[in-house]
Structures are given as structure tokens and as C-alpha cells.
Amino acid sequence: MPSTPAMAAMMAAMMLPGALPAIARSARGDHAPLAAPRFAASYLVVWFAAGLAIFAVYEPRAPAVAVVVVVAAVLYEFTPFARACRRRCRAERRSGLRFGGWCVGSSLGLMAAFVALDPMSLPLMCAAGAVALIQKELLS
């Protein structure tokens, strides 16, 4: 398994494509020449920090614990807080830090389930990506 910083960097990089529309909007909305790179860098910092936190506390769980985490993650996805995070993740455009924070909050349940089951599983990565896309584009 790769090192924790490498895993955190990989997680941040995987989240970048989802931010491309917001980065493009920040470039159009702000006439500062470095607006888009600054927005992208601060967004990536948030996701890198989230990746470090996840992999710092990660250790394989017993199946019963994984089931409890997945159930809690599913319940979290239906909370008003998760819905508010998803809504703000779609709307926030001023700050990459705030945008990233809302997006982390909107993805928290998926990430918890993903890490509880198997963080290196390609099929689970695809399933989590599909659920995130559905939530972002159809349910918010």
C-alpha cells in the first residue's frame, strides 16, 4: 500500500475533475490572473488534508464494524446537514477552501463507507463515483 501522503495526494487529485466547473467560473468571475490557480490550489489543500486525516486513522476493520460504519454513512447521506453541504458544494464559488470544505461534507458518508469496506477497491471507487455523480447532478 502506498504511503499516507501519496494516498492523500491521490485522493485530492481524484477530486479535482469535479471542481473544474467551479474553477472555470472563478476564472471568469474574478479578473485577477491567478484566481483559478489559487482556487484550485486551495480546493486541493482541503482534499489533501481530508485524505491525510482519513489515512492517519485508517486501519482495517472487523466486518461487524464495517457494517455499522456503512449503515451510519447511509443514514448521514439523508441528514439535512449532508443535503446542505451538497447544495453549498454546488453553489460556492468564492473560495476554494470553502468550496472544498462543503464538498468534503457532502462526500463524508460515501468516504466513510468506502474506507470501511476497502479503500483500494476499484469497483467500490467506481460505485462511489457513480453515487457522487448522481447526488451532485440529479438529487441536489
Legacy VTK file of the C-alpha trace (Angstrom):
# vtk DataFile Version 3.0
C-alpha trace
ASCII
DATASET POLYDATA
POINTS 140 float
0.000 0.000 0.000
1.369 3.482 -0.865
2.385 5.913 1.875
-0.189 8.109 3.612
0.940 11.342 1.870
0.801 9.574 -1.502
-2.706 8.305 -0.766
-3.814 11.778 0.358
-2.373 13.324 -2.814
-4.152 10.679 -4.909
-7.433 11.441 -3.157
-7.021 15.178 -3.779
-6.188 14.547 -7.437
-9.278 12.341 -7.868
-11.468 15.167 -6.565
-10.070 17.803 -8.939
-12.209 16.907 -12.006
-15.374 17.549 -10.000
-14.156 21.070 -9.247
-13.306 22.018 -12.831
-16.614 23.851 -13.471
-16.166 25.881 -10.269
-12.543 26.626 -11.158
-13.612 27.819 -14.599
-16.299 30.030 -13.022
-13.747 31.532 -10.640
-11.514 32.374 -13.601
-14.374 34.113 -15.416
-15.763 35.870 -12.353
-12.529 37.273 -10.960
-10.285 39.408 -13.119
-7.175 38.541 -11.103
-4.810 36.495 -13.294
-4.201 33.874 -10.598
-7.809 33.439 -9.466
-8.333 29.986 -10.990
-4.968 28.505 -9.890
-5.462 29.919 -6.371
-8.996 28.484 -6.222
-7.766 25.071 -7.455
-4.785 25.003 -5.081
-6.894 25.848 -2.035
-9.509 23.248 -3.056
-6.769 20.625 -3.356
-5.358 21.597 0.052
-8.730 20.831 1.649
-8.932 17.420 -0.018
-5.288 16.636 0.753
-5.970 17.414 4.432
-9.095 15.228 4.349
-7.052 12.413 2.793
-4.347 12.749 5.448
-6.961 12.637 8.207
-8.654 9.570 6.761
-5.500 7.593 6.184
-3.972 8.669 9.505
-6.792 6.946 11.389
-7.395 4.129 8.911
-6.924 0.571 9.916
-8.789 -2.417 8.515
-11.987 -3.022 10.448
-13.753 -6.165 11.501
-16.745 -6.974 9.270
-19.232 -6.056 12.018
-17.606 -2.635 12.475
-17.637 -2.081 8.709
-21.373 -2.824 8.623
-22.025 -0.305 11.410
-19.934 2.344 9.616
-21.731 1.732 6.312
-25.165 1.966 7.986
-24.119 5.199 9.722
-22.779 6.529 6.417
-26.046 5.783 4.622
-28.026 7.483 7.384
-25.686 10.505 7.202
-26.437 10.863 3.484
-30.090 11.567 4.363
-29.378 14.214 7.014
-30.196 17.879 6.457
-26.513 18.671 7.036
-25.406 16.411 4.162
-28.043 17.944 1.876
-26.937 21.454 2.865
-23.312 20.538 2.154
-24.255 19.181 -1.290
-26.232 22.320 -2.078
-23.373 24.588 -0.974
-20.814 22.433 -2.770
-22.695 23.167 -5.977
-23.202 26.876 -5.252
-19.990 28.053 -3.536
-17.666 29.839 -5.926
-15.788 32.481 -3.979
-13.234 30.395 -2.157
-11.601 27.096 -2.965
-11.249 26.432 0.765
-14.952 26.921 1.436
-15.921 25.057 -1.734
-13.655 22.159 -0.759
-14.995 22.114 2.791
-18.597 21.903 1.617
-17.660 19.187 -0.872
-15.893 17.168 1.839
-19.020 17.477 3.985
-21.204 16.339 1.114
-18.984 13.308 0.498
-18.362 12.317 4.110
-20.815 9.419 4.177
-19.523 7.957 0.917
-15.922 8.285 2.066
-16.658 6.621 5.411
-18.361 3.664 3.722
-15.628 3.411 1.126
-12.839 3.379 3.718
-14.731 0.966 5.997
-15.150 -1.546 3.182
-11.947 -1.353 1.120
-10.268 1.936 0.145
-8.226 0.301 -2.618
-11.106 -1.440 -4.402
-11.549 -0.257 -7.978
-15.191 -1.463 -8.198
-16.006 0.411 -4.973
-14.250 3.523 -6.331
-16.439 3.331 -9.427
-19.592 2.790 -7.360
-18.749 5.691 -5.026
-18.036 7.904 -8.038
-21.369 6.963 -9.613
-23.271 7.684 -6.390
-21.467 11.036 -6.013
-22.311 11.961 -9.599
-25.967 11.050 -9.124
-26.127 13.063 -5.906
-24.373 16.046 -7.430
-26.271 16.183 -10.713
-29.678 14.656 -10.037
-30.536 14.886 -6.359
-29.340 18.330 -5.326
LINES 1 141
140 0 1 2 3 4 5 6 7 8 9 10 11 12 13 14 15 16 17 18 19 20 21 22 23 24 25 26 27 28 29 30 31 32 33 34 35 36 37 38 39 40 41 42 43 44 45 46 47 48 49 50 51 52 53 54 55 56 57 58 59 60 61 62 63 64 65 66 67 68 69 70 71 72 73 74 75 76 77 78 79 80 81 82 83 84 85 86 87 88 89 90 91 92 93 94 95 96 97 98 99 100 101 102 103 104 105 106 107 108 109 110 111 112 113 114 115 116 117 118 119 120 121 122 123 124 125 126 127 128 129 130 131 132 133 134 135 136 137 138 139
